[in-house]
Amino acid sequence: MLPYLSEDLGNPLSRHVLGDKPREAIEDARQNVAELIGANPEEIIFTSCGSESNNLAIKGIAGAYAKKGKHIISSPLEHHSILHPLKNLEKQGYEISWLKVDEKGNVSPQEAFSLIRKDTILITVTSASNEIGTLEPVGEIGRIAQEKEAAFHTDAVAAVGLQDLDVKELNVSLLSMAGNIFYAPQGTGALYVKKGVRILPLIEGGVQENGLRAGTHNVAGIVGMGIAARIAKDKLSERQKHLSFLRDRLIKGVLESIPDCFLTGEDKNRLPNHASFCIKFIEGESILLHLNLRGIAGTSGSTCSSEALKVSHVLDAIGIDPVWAQGSVVFTLGIENTAEELDLFLKELPPIVEKLRLMSPLTGTDNIDKFRYKK
């Protein structure tokens, strides 16, 4: 990335020599990102993040196909960058049909099939929720959408670089990704748009990205995303093996050492780096604050919504009691995490939970002995 921050600062759209290297670097990155998901380079549009990619996909399809129909199918597990645009489209006269989800966060391809109508222009279902980690049957829904000639978008932000994703096998029309999930710089993203699928731009006023995303390119960031995509593709199997091993140990260790605690989402059919729990009788935020003092980082619900201090819409959708949903915690493992760090985490967490439960008004005196941590 460094040359594009200090020396090769020309505009990639320039037709003079200063634009040559930046233009070539962007196209190399486009090739790398495309290969990560089995796409063609010309089907990749660079954006600033996953949220922008989601907005471009939803609003872009809605605008381009409004004359065909105004019916969209989605799930209640979606990220806010899907839900908020859909709610705004409802105000503009679009109709949204919501898929049901089971207690593990699975949507039903059969229900998606039953909801498709002649005026259905889009189905959008996440590849995996970043709150509960469950992997959705995207390939099956994509096949159904293709047969019914409806565009199909998946928010794959949480999965790209962690799962083996091929847009052709998944039968997707559009796929959103964020570079930082697979160790690209923050503030980088991309949207895959299948050849032949029409979308309208969000940002107008320039010819960049085939006229679908105006504005000067973030050359250094795009270059970084391209290199990260190439590494992620080369090391996918190695990363999956390492992360899933740690994930399984983490889940097993937490469930065995902490009573009245349960896993949210599927136990195996989930992201390889993801573990999420509801720990009863205490608040997840309190747990995270105590862990943070010990150098251990986690989150409670979606990073984009946790500041609102509301019960997660994802946990609500899968039927978690709002009282217990307050005790939700999410831990995502990284490629540099070690078994030793995991052992430290499993040592530190139970005493923190015990301490907080002894102070909690929800615990009750009859249960105090039950929650005492056995070293």
Secondary structure, 3 states (H helix, E strand, C coil): CCHHHHCCCCCCCCCCHHHHHHHHHHHHHHHHHHHHCCCCHHHEEEECCHHHHHHHHHHHHHHHCCCCCCEEEECCCCCHHHHHHHHHHHHCCCEEEECCECCCCCECHHHHHHHCCCCEEEEECCCECCCCCEECCHHHHHHHHHHCCCEEEEECCCCECCECCCHHHHCCCEEEEEHHHHCCCCCCEEEEECCCCCCCCCCCCCCCHHHCCCCCCCHHHHHHHHHHHHHHHHCHHHHHHHHHHHHHHHHHHHHHHCCCEEECCCCCCECCCEEEEEECCCCHHHHHHHHHHCCCCCECCCCCCHHHCCCCHHHHHCCCCHHHHCCEEEEECCCCCCHHHHHHHHHHHHHHHHHHHHHCCCCCHHHCHHHCCCC
